[in-house]
Amino acid sequence: MEIQGLLNKNLLIVGYTGGGKTTLLKHLVDYLGNETDIYVEDGKGFGWTSQFARPNIHPYEKEAISQLIVERTQNSENDYPDVYVIFDEPAMSLDWEEGLAEGHPRVNPIADPLLNWATVDKCARLHIHILAATQAPAVLLSPEEIADKFDYYLECSCSLEEAEGYTDCLAKQLGDRFGHAHSLSLGERRLFLHRLGNRQE
């Protein structure tokens, strides 16, 4: 698959520490260049905006994204410039203690306007693209939410055995909504790309 094909979709990247998730995100940002607006939620404290120091890379602000969604939803035009939102380990930026206090088995992203609002169809219509990377997808979203919000599920793994550790449970729950893996490479890393949602290519 071409990189541009991934960038035109919502992509969930999973993998263990050191599996290459942030490295892949950095490559995708480099590919996007300096013209496209990119908003980054840096849950790991990677220092995205300072490291890249590019005027088109902004810290993620819920209010700004909420306003963007409202403006584009209310406007009848559909020729918007593409906007990218990167969540680098978003589970780390959610309020874990609040979720636990309320008895949630996982941290629900309902407080985040974009993750709460997003579906594949809505994002495509408004030209908003989500690139998220996390070690714990099941903590962030349920399998059904993953399928509704993301076009692709990409495993950054050092081996097929690591990839299977992430895949088995999700694949069983999603059934035919979870596509077969296409094997890709990023340097010495192996990537396993799954099509989600049983949608057409």
N, C-alpha and C positions, 0 to 999 in steps of 0.2 A: 504494500500500500504506500502511496505517496504521502509525504509529510503533510502537504496541503489538505489531503483528504481527512487527516486527523484533526487539523486545525479548524476545519469547517464544522466540526462536531463537538459534542460534549464528551469529555474524556475523563474517566476515573482511573488513576494510576495507583496500584497497590504493590506492596513488597516490604521485606524486612529492612532494618537499618543497614545502610551500605549497599542496598540493592540497585541504586541509581535513580531513584524517583526525582530528587531535586536536580540531579544532573540532566535528566531528560527534560524537565521543565525549563531549565536554563537553555538547552539547545532549541527548544520550541520558541522561547522568547527571542533568541538570536535570529531565528528564522523569520519571525514576524517583523523585524526591523524597527525603524524609528518613527513610523507614521501612525501606526495603529495604537489606540488607547488601550493600556493594560493596567488592570487594578490587581494588586497583590495582597492577599491576607497571609501574613508570614507567621504561622503558628509556631515555627521552630526557631524564630529569631535569626534567620539566615542573613537578614540585612539586604533584602532585594533592592529597595529603592536607592540605598547608598552604594551598593556594589555596582549596579548598572548605571546609575547617575544619568539616566536618559529622561528627557522631558515628557515622554509619552508613558512612563511607568509611574503609577501613583499608588500610594497606600490605599488599601480597600477601606471604604467608609460606607456603612450601611445606608446612611441617609442619602448619599450621592447616588448609589445604585437604586435605591427605592425611587428617587426622583426620575432617574433615567427610565425605569420601567414604566412609571406613570406617564411620562411624556411620550414615549414610543407607543404605548397602548392607546392613548387618546388621539394620536395622530393617524390619519388614514393612509399616509404614505407608507411604503414598505421598502424604500431604497435607503436604508440607514447604513452608515459606516459600521463596520464590524467593531465590536468591543469585546475584549477578553478579560475574564476574571480568573485569577489563579488562586487556588486555596492550597497552600503548602502545609500539609498536616493540619487541616481545619479542626479536627477533633481536639487538638491542644488549645485552640483558641475559644472553645465553647466553655460555658460555665458548668464544670463537672459537678461541683458541690451542690449547686441548685438542682440539677437533674436528679442527683442521688437523694436529696432531701425530699423531693416530690415523688420518690418511689419509682422513677423510670428505670427500666432495665438497661437503657442506653441513654446517651445524651441526645436529646431530640433537637434538630437544627431549626425548630419552629421559630426561634428568636431571630434567625437570620433571614432577612426579607428575600434574598435571592435564592437560597437553598429551599426555602419554604415555597416560593412561587414557581420555581423552575420545573418545567417538563421539557422533553426534547422538542416537542412541537412549538411551545411558546418561545423557547430560546431561538429556534430556527427562524420563526416569524419576525422576531425583533432584532435578529443579528447579534445576539449576545451568546458568547461561547464560554463554557466553564471548563477549566482544566484543573482537576483536583488530584492531590496526591496524599495518601494516608497509609499508615501501617494497619489501621483498624477500621476497615469499611463497615463492618457489622455494628460497630459502636456509633458511627456517624449516621448511617442510614440502614433501613431494612432492605432486604433483597428486592422487594417490590418497588421501593423508592429508587433504588439504584437503577433498575430497569426503566423506570419512567423518566428519570432525570438525565441519564447518560446514554449516548449512542454506543460507546465502547468501554470495555473493561480491560485494562492493560496491566499485566503482571510483570514487574521488574524483578527478575529472579536470577540467581547464580546457577540454578539447576532446575531440571524438570520436577524433581522431588519437592523443591521449595514451592514451585508454582502449583503443584497438585494440592499442597497444604492449604492454599487460599481458595482453590477452585472447587474442590469436591462439594463442600457444603452449599455454596452459592448455586452451583450448577444443578444440584438435586432440587433445590427450592424453586428455581426458575424454570426448570424443564426445558421446553423447546424455545423459550425466550433467550436462552444462553447459547450462543453460537460456538462452533468448534474453534479451537485456537489456531491462529496463524503465527508461526515462529518468526521473530525478527531479531536483529542484533543491534547493540549499541556498544561499540568497542568489544570488551570481553563479556559484557552482560548479554543474557538472553532475555528477550521480551516475548510475551505470549499475549496476543491480541484477540479478544472475543467481541463479537457483535452482540449487542443486547436488544431486547425488546421485540425480537422476531419481526423487525422492519425490513423493508427492501433496501438493498445496497444502493 
